[in-house]
Amino acid sequence: MNKQNISFNYSVNLVGILKQLRCTIVMSTYQSGKLMIIGEHQDKIDIRYKNFPRPMGMYSKKNTIWAGLGHGIWEFHNFSDTLKSRGFDACYLPTDIYITGDIDIHEMEYSKDKLYFVNTKFSCLCIKDPTCSFKPIWKPKFISILQPTDKCHLNGFCTRDGEPRYASALGTGDEAISWRKNKANGGVLIDIKTDKILVKNLCMPHSPRWYKDKLWFLESGRGSLSYLDLARREVKEVVKVPGFTRGIQFLGDFAFIGVSKVRESATFSGLPITKLPKRVCGIWIVDISRGEIVSFIEFAEGIDEIFAINILPHEHMEIFDQENELSHSNYLVHPEDVNFVKMPETPMELAAPHFDKGNDLYTANKKEEAIKEFQKALEIQEDYLPATFNIAIALGDLGRFDEALKTILDVVEKDASICESYNSLGYIYYKKGDYIKAKESFVKALEINPKYEQAKNSLNILEKEME
């Protein structure tokens, strides 16, 4: 168990499968407020938990991840070289946040330069549009008007030949949350192109996927993975797992399926899976060529539900939010401008951002944090005197006068031509009660710059106190 009170078990072959496929699983769980990274590193399972607001639908493609977080869609890009020195082959940082409002974003897919997403609360499929919260492009024909009332619990969709083609919903009603009335067998798969219902009487279907010329889907209330024989309009069950199935991605002959631990409640009462002697939460891996479960990871404590699953082609990856320091110091540059932009290389160039951040923290009255940033600048550029000087000022403000004195004397020793250094030295001696040395310091500051008003005022005050 780790410090976040999340414990897990996994099959002995999971590490080998991830290593063989050279991939990492990223999953979302809104119940726990986390994006989770599950991978293999140095022949061991590697799991990390990232806190984000209400993670729901996700999609990844070509070094980009889109995630429904809170009341918007976050876009993350892979800054692949950022953590290479630490053994990571990918590092995803946020580059855009598109505010949608609270619409219960479910599944997403990016195709032909458009990001499609299921707007479950308004019962429609949408695309991003910079002029509005969402742009509806399709709704089931049984929905008369779009309202934020989750009429049919439209939850999943997939593309075929680059266009949105199939969708899943838990009901066909046109009233607020009417899907709940017949949740055990009211689910449907819909052909978006023809607007026809392909199959009815499904038990809470989710996650339709067009893969290897088959329409796969999860019948969540039964805990099953199935596909629809389109010619015969027959559902072919492939395998069952011990929980509520939601979220799936394919890679080769493997299907990675999200499994949630649901309890008997108003939402899930009457479903076949609630009669199982044990229900679990985790990711089950199925060999679809054989219809067999081949591996799994089960969360024994701390996580009860999984929302979405993505498989990324990275052996060891990271993801951070916009508050992480890496998000402040990495930039996406348009290909047309790449020859005109150059990142810092010299020690002074590399130290400058820490110096600037230290100044911002000092202005925000965060003196201890400011000192740490100035020290980082000095670790890069040892003779960065402005950073040393600012450390002395911050130490003096904190009443740590012995440390401040030692630091400012170091500045004076390295450069005796800075009048501000002598003025600060005078102030420190004054606070320590050594008026003689304080006066000498103020006088020295004025010798360097006779018009230095701050030193003049300090000297006048000191002389009056010495009378």
Steps between C-alpha positions, in 0.01 A plus 500: 500500500627846426454828682177574309334189647473333162600134487500264206566145383598390151566187301858381471506550123383865498854641504598275211198602292564872548867448423420297190254762372729790606199693621360682802139506622347834600160477669257748652295463817269783598401330826861531620581820307805353327668424173705186552810387315556124490814376334810288524840635601813300562300174502264622773146636497505881508181676619465873564196703602437856376231713663269678256144637530237231422679311219259341251534441125847482340653453159859492374651531154837604356664622822184679617259411781157655539330455837164607635596658831265696723282712269732509201729312263874515566746446218840355588800480266803277526817697576703189429847628596399665829568203729725293274789534744283330765414206279159615370423478129193728528383789716150642444433860601176701456496749213131591481184489711166527319215588736180311418302549818379202702382264223625159629745445215519131420690355206713702258677440172714716274456451127562716192612799708189494719459400862166326549360445848185355653300763687306267726309764692358650175461160324706588191834463322701820478818656366719775640416849382684813622178703486294286738512244779425216258371458144242218463541304174265207568231386741295178500176541306296422811639813675274791410693789656833533674470552874752445783292217647682179391197364321642180346850488653678515167843381612717365220580525132766406248602594149518284190696614193575824683138600564283459815304180437378308805366612839375340820224617734328352804149586384285659231286736708454873442443603860742583781703192608237277344766236429486393865149355459623209288873494563531120518395444137429839342845562349561547128773524237432765235632550148576873495519510118152352442352608835368147548513284811714195423417295808266544797450342844862537610600518866675838539721497186819708492809560290416399141819445296553421133803269499613232255180542298277431800280719718607419855330633812472442874171390649583647838208364700605147407873560533559384144697577186300429186484588133207553270472285191376778273380266227278300733444770760602249765705568812791261552631492856877448515580498871374605842697669776407545869367855500339795320681539166568855378795626297686287249793524263645246259862429417581207275300201619452652845202689639569706813170530689415725793311317775319680784376376833131599518278448802129432521345847474226689322725544197617139474220300662368211295811460285645152450842603633358593841430131553868408468649371828797734449528815292837661435662815368794495263611438144448161338695404188327268255644315201218561250631236258437233766232670708702450817610717793880499496598758763364758746572763762251525787469794738427341835462828687467872426342487153159357419433624147679553170366734237727504196809314380768605253801299384796719409809387304747596773708276722537752784293819502384784724213749503470823698249781554550870424636573847802276458829684450556323167182659365649842571829438322409302187353643182338380178639686199334504158711323235517824301668676792736230620807660335432829678467359851785371712476364852748610770837329484758703694506485882381859524209432263403191696526678835294803398155332524570397862612855580180643348285249687682590823419867442133418445489295819674777694244753374225259611659502849606138468853561623602142581386374159673795334829409667474146364457629145796739534706207628401296194626783281832494688529123458498560125704824494722526808596867445142620445539792746145638465370167632744507794404860573129417497557209736664741745202738473251220559698368797506849651123532455461170683711627790781254431764772525807283558430304180415822316827663610709206382320498165527875430868502595549234234342734244721791607812285484422393143400848379573809710346740250132435576362780715181303580713231664651750744161651573362154587814425701440819699142396570611158628766650727238746625259216587782318678574815706842574348444868417864572419520242223153597387614861453812390316287296261254782424792743443661250260174470306492880461862509388407271214181692421467841672139529373385175663201634696428183694852496642475872583176449691637196683812689599300801627280276716801316635691819588202634692480181702878519568480858643 
